Amino acid sequence: MQIVRDTEAEIRLPADSSPGSLTKFQSEIDKRLSNGTTAISINCSGLMRVTSSHIGTLWFAYTKCKDAGVNLNILSATSNLEESLKTADLHDLIIPAKTSAAKIPVIRIQGTNSDDLRLLAFEFHPTIEDINRALNEFRDFMLALGIDPETTGALETMFYETATNIREHSSLSASDWINVTSEVDSFGVTVQFTDPGERFDLTERDSSFDPGKAIKEGQTRGFGIELVKKLADSISYMRQDGHSNVLTMTRYWRNR
Amino acid sequence: MTTRGIQQRTIDEKTVLIVPGPKLDNENAADMSSAIGAAQLEGYLDIRIDMSGLQMLSSAGVGAILGSVEISRQQGGDITLWNPSAKVRNVLEILDLGEYLSIKNGEAAGPTT
């Protein structure tokens, strides 16, 4: 089995800047936002000649996404586009440096000879933007395999909270990579995170969470590890070769 | 008023409705916390968070709400979570918060009862 994907998640900014093309593009942005997407990626690779309509359209996308709290990723911006955005003083808003550097390079979803096993492997930077993009990839992977909503929800939370804990506790730089592999088999879904940061063993963290006390004391942090520990049916940590954290979690099927 | 996808609307002199976007996570948890804090300072006792459109609630989002509940209760009011989806409710239940938080279904913008 092989699932080919990724390009469908992107919206291509049309090189043709006729009102019809750009209106269609804007409608697609509106449609994705109303569907509750958490990130929108615009592929600008075909844009050799940039017009004011293109800039206006990107500004439209930027303001729409900002108002909706949705990440906007501009992919493959041509030098002409970057220059035009700089001239309009919009470059740093629409293509912030951290987003430009944070692209998930390779997404591979490959099956094996066995129908019981599905694999996903990819890498991402420890930034809020990349974590959101990685979560979208992970979610799409599960949707493509028809995994039930309850399991998908649990795994999304495990994924997001683990990645966020790595970002906050492993002292990684924005240029480091977090590697993720996920295997789906007849028992459940296993997700493994590997990062080159300082030792961070999530399994060692205190898990004596008291919800009543948390409310009374106005606790605002520390729920992520609790969520991961409660959602994962098995969880293990290994410090690999003295320089990598390897966290492996499995969520077993409940609805099969 | 809208801040990073978080909208706020007054229902009456005691009641305010806060509507997050499709997600409440590290990116906008501080905005949610600020919105709640501002409502508390303005004297709203019935702070309603309409979660009907919320698709993802992270631990940071939970913290933004949890960190503010006791303040409202000490003022004689409360923060009520309206219409959370099964997915969002599941996050709250995993943390055993269901019995400690006020969760309601119905018309979030309805009159104070």
Chai-1 contact restraints between the chains, C-beta under 6 A:
chainA,res_idxA,chainB,res_idxB,connection_type,confidence,min_distance_angstrom,max_distance_angstrom,comment,restraint_id
A,G36,B,P22,contact,1.0,0.0,6.0,A-B,restraint_1
A,G36,B,Q55,contact,1.0,0.0,6.0,A-B,restraint_2
A,T38,B,K23,contact,1.0,0.0,6.0,A-B,restraint_3
A,A68,B,G5,contact,1.0,0.0,6.0,A-B,restraint_4
A,A68,B,G21,contact,1.0,0.0,6.0,A-B,restraint_5
A,G69,B,R4,contact,1.0,0.0,6.0,A-B,restraint_6
A,G69,B,G5,contact,1.0,0.0,6.0,A-B,restraint_7
A,G69,B,G21,contact,1.0,0.0,6.0,A-B,restraint_8
A,G69,B,N28,contact,1.0,0.0,6.0,A-B,restraint_9
A,I128,B,N26,contact,1.0,0.0,6.0,A-B,restraint_10
A,I128,B,E27,contact,1.0,0.0,6.0,A-B,restraint_11
A,G153,B,K87,contact,1.0,0.0,6.0,A-B,restraint_12
A,Y160,B,S58,contact,1.0,0.0,6.0,A-B,restraint_13
A,E161,B,S59,contact,1.0,0.0,6.0,A-B,restraint_14
A,P211,B,D96,contact,1.0,0.0,6.0,A-B,restraint_15
A,P211,B,L97,contact,1.0,0.0,6.0,A-B,restraint_16
A,P211,B,Y100,contact,1.0,0.0,6.0,A-B,restraint_17
A,G212,B,Y100,contact,1.0,0.0,6.0,A-B,restraint_18
A,A214,B,L66,contact,1.0,0.0,6.0,A-B,restraint_19
A,I215,B,L66,contact,1.0,0.0,6.0,A-B,restraint_20
A,I215,B,V69,contact,1.0,0.0,6.0,A-B,restraint_21
A,I215,B,E70,contact,1.0,0.0,6.0,A-B,restraint_22
A,I215,B,Y100,contact,1.0,0.0,6.0,A-B,restraint_23
A,K216,B,E70,contact,1.0,0.0,6.0,A-B,restraint_24
A,G218,B,G67,contact,1.0,0.0,6.0,A-B,restraint_25
A,G218,B,E70,contact,1.0,0.0,6.0,A-B,restraint_26
A,T220,B,G63,contact,1.0,0.0,6.0,A-B,restraint_27
A,T220,B,G67,contact,1.0,0.0,6.0,A-B,restraint_28
A,R221,B,G63,contact,1.0,0.0,6.0,A-B,restraint_29
A,F223,B,S59,contact,1.0,0.0,6.0,A-B,restraint_30
A,F223,B,V62,contact,1.0,0.0,6.0,A-B,restraint_31
A,G224,B,S59,contact,1.0,0.0,6.0,A-B,restraint_32
A,L227,B,S59,contact,1.0,0.0,6.0,A-B,restraint_33
A,K230,B,I94,contact,1.0,0.0,6.0,A-B,restraint_34
